[in-house]
Amino acid sequence: MPADWLKGVGLTKIRKGTELLLVCFEQDFRFLNLNLPTGFQRKYRGQALILGDWGEKVSEAECRKVNRKILASYLVGYETIRVKNRTGSLPEKLTEQIGDFVGKKMRALLEETSGELKIEPTRRERFALRKNMNEMISHIKLMHKTAQVLMEDFKPTVAQAILKIDDKVDALCHEVVRFCKLAAQNPLVILELGMRNYRDLMGYRVIIRRIERCADHARRCVADMLELFEREGRLEFKPEIKNEMKKIIKEVDELLDKAVFALFESSKKYYDADEVIDRADSLVQVIDHASRNISAENKSMEQFWCERRIFGSFKRFVEYTKTVAEIVCNMYVISSISK
């Protein structure tokens, strides 16, 4: 077997004469799975070094540039990311901004040593695709549950705290994207992540982004309430509006649960996902009807438009959930076709 083939899938320390067992992966023969003897290691990417010439008065724009480069290095799969200043130690402002950014947007350990920052992303052995997805959905439900509580008794401190949960969702999403990009470069990682083929890989990559967008709209509901409270000093939803919102929140959360159930657990994946699509279409009509029926009578225009925006967020949430179900259908349509 040519040595380049082994290097291409990240295998190291393979000596001449080593016996490898080749097994066909899937029926389309797109690539082969290498069942390796124990003790051999795979190396995917080493370390990324981000060098700069930053003075003590580093600008906000420069800090954002560094953070973007860190995130890009994280997503493409570097095992270690180092940030170092050519002219001495890192400015305190830059160090603080990087620490805050990594804590919010990445699943990684941050260490400051010898005048540089070292970022160690989570190892693949500790990563579980389904666990990340379930955590994201739990955070979404928490945001929705808090929104219902705030409709009854609005507390700005609670709203501000719940808005920060979206950072946890972003970090979980970025971790999935990171390992999907690693898998795109190395077919063996696809197997290690529990996927069947490249079609699964592309499907999960899009699904995780759609769930992240669902979280953005769950956050938007709370953010709209907070914005209205800060403008008017109060938040008053009429009973019929509150009841309609609570009913829709329950239904959109159940819809997302069913879409993810179809992806992971269902024995009839295609058909369950297809049912989610039908329910999503019906729910969008319900939301549109409720939004149109909101009256501006006996309320401020700010309150009126806040309510419209919240129903708009519900609609976007359902549309992204529908996309998740459509991707599940695409992934499993073959099993639904009679041969």
Beta strands, then each sheet from edge to edge (+ up, - down):
strand 1: 21-25
strand 2: 31-35
strand 3: 47-52
strand 4: 80-85
strand 5: 108-113
strand 6: 116-121
sheet 1: 1+ 2-
sheet 2: 3+ 4+ 6- 5+
end
